[in-house]
Amino acid sequence: MTLLQKILLRFNGLHYRQEYLCCCAEQFMQAPKLYWYNDDHIIKDVTAHHLFVGYHPLIIVLPFFNDIELPQTLHLLLTQQCVSPNDKLPQKDALATLCLKQIHVQQTGSSNLYYYEGITGSHHFVSAFHRGVNTIINNRYQKKEGNVFLHTNLYHQVQIAYAVPRPIALITVKDGELFNVFPTDLHGAAGKSHYIISLRSGGRALQQVLHTKKLLLSLMHPESYAVVYSLGKNHMRPMQQRSAFPLSNETSAAFQYPLPHGTQTYCELELTGSFVMGIHTLLQFKIMNRQWLPANPQTLVHIHNMYATWRYKKGLPGNYLVR
């Protein structure tokens, strides 16, 4: 690390060393809200009704019933405040805003899936000075081989998207006696019958899913955070024997796949289609089975350091699991 880089990191304004901080979703108090707004008025709370499935570009999916048509340009507001539809936009309370454009609409029975790509994003999780320092760090030190570089505004968009806690799931694929297990946080249920997962185009994990056409997706206990992160390397690895992975003796109901240790909730999914957007391949699945194992599951999620720093300065609890 160069002297300049050390100086920049010293003055980046971030409280935590790690870029992404793990925590328990059910214990994360006073989480932010994400609202769809238009003409300075709130339309709908979409915090629990949107899917974040891409970061290069930023891709947000909104499932809506067929009798509602969403606009070509979508505006989202992130705030700690609870507001109601038709309320005037609380600009002074806005932590961040996102502007997105509609790129695709998919019909799934009684609902439509509206796909949006990020255009611009703005936040004030840290001061303008600290945002500037972090921009210099990003532009000077993130343009390296093997790393997906995010230009300044795209990076801001991603920081905003990760202010909402994102569940880190484990995907299990099986081909004969061979397995692979790898994490993803770009996923979500689109209604009761469909599921969307985004994987990096060109990766072995994607090719394995396209080949087997079905998978097990497990939401994990927060105590599994270190193991879950360590499995990230498997996105680029071939399938291996079962003993290479942290799999239990419990099996899923439909596919009979072994469940990873720490599984709280799982879905068994069959592939129905896919398309490429940026560096991502977006995979659409039909939900074949869904199970909740403990009566009160605890779910591993993570958030971005930028928003976590804002929370720290405001005295909001975090209970972060530091790797």
Disulfide bonds with the S-S distance in Angstrom:
none
